[in-house]
Structures are given as structure tokens and as C-alpha cells.
Amino acid sequence: MKNFKDYTPVGTIVNTRGIRGEVKIIPLSTEPERFKCLSNVFVGDDLEPHTVEKVTVQGETVYMVFQGKNNINDVLKYKTKILYIHDGDRIVPKEGEYFVDDLIGMTCVDIAGHELGILKDIIDNPANDVYVIQGADEFMVPAVHEFVKDIDLEGRTVTLSLIEGMLP
């Protein structure tokens, strides 16, 4: 297994399509069109490198052909594998948006600066994300402006304004 430090997962290869080496990808991104800008990707735990030959987007699904892999037998082994890009190829998030892997592990503090715990996970919900914070006990905070007052990527802190009953 290789070092994933400089790579970002962008989707999961869930199947093939047709017999000409096309793979079906469920993207982790909310912008599947961004896959059209990729020229290099990496597959699986070994980060097997591939040059992107063709990308088609249909709704929320991405279809991709790797250069030199023009037969279904060439790509069957990639089913259920994670698709990665090098961090240098990541898109720049819009103002107020962040990559999940940039937030995980950040220290959460209250508005007075007292440490509450570590951001352990982010649950993707239709209405809004929910931050799972591990302090003395685990608790959850909706990721909305009323509670999340500041995210400092350089300082690696998330400042929260909690109401009574949110802490365990």
C-alpha cells in the first residue's frame, strides 16, 4: 500500500459500461463536471496511475476511459476501487466550502477558546452536514452558521457557538 498523503479520493469505480473499457464512477464531488478537467488519476490502494482518455458525465454519474484500456477485460479489476487524484489537481473550493479531509482532525473550540474536542467525522445529510466531535464524550453539531462560527485551516481550529444541551 502506498502513502496517500498527497492524494485525494474523488470517487468510487462501481462498475464497467459497455465492452470498450469504460468505467462507471460515483463521484465524491458535488461537481461531477470537474472530472472533465482531469488528465491523470490513480486507482486503488496501489495508486495505479492512469492517463484519462475520455470523460462523460450523465447526471451525477461519471464515465471514464483510461488510455490504453480499451477492453472490458482491462478494467474489470477496478470495480469497487477508489479513484484518486494528486492533491495538486484538486479544485479550489468556493468561499465557505472545504474538503472533508482538510477538516477531519481539526481541534474544535468554543467561542471563549476552550477546547471541546477533535473533529472526528462529517456526516453528509440532505439539509446540512453534521460534525462529529470527539471530546471527553462524542457529540454532534449541525454544520450551520449558527453553530460554526469560524474555520481556520492554517490554525487547524473550528470555533463553535453551542447552545445548552449540545454537549453530552
Secondary structure, DSSP 8 states (H G I E B T S, - for coil): ----TTEEEEEEEEEEETTTTEEEEEESSS-GGGGGG-SEEEETTTTEEEEEEEEEEETTEEEEEETT--SHHHHGGGTT-EEEEEGGG-----TT---HHHHTT-EEEETT--EEEEEEEEE--SS--EEEEESSSEEEEE-STTTEEEEETTTTEEEE---TTS--
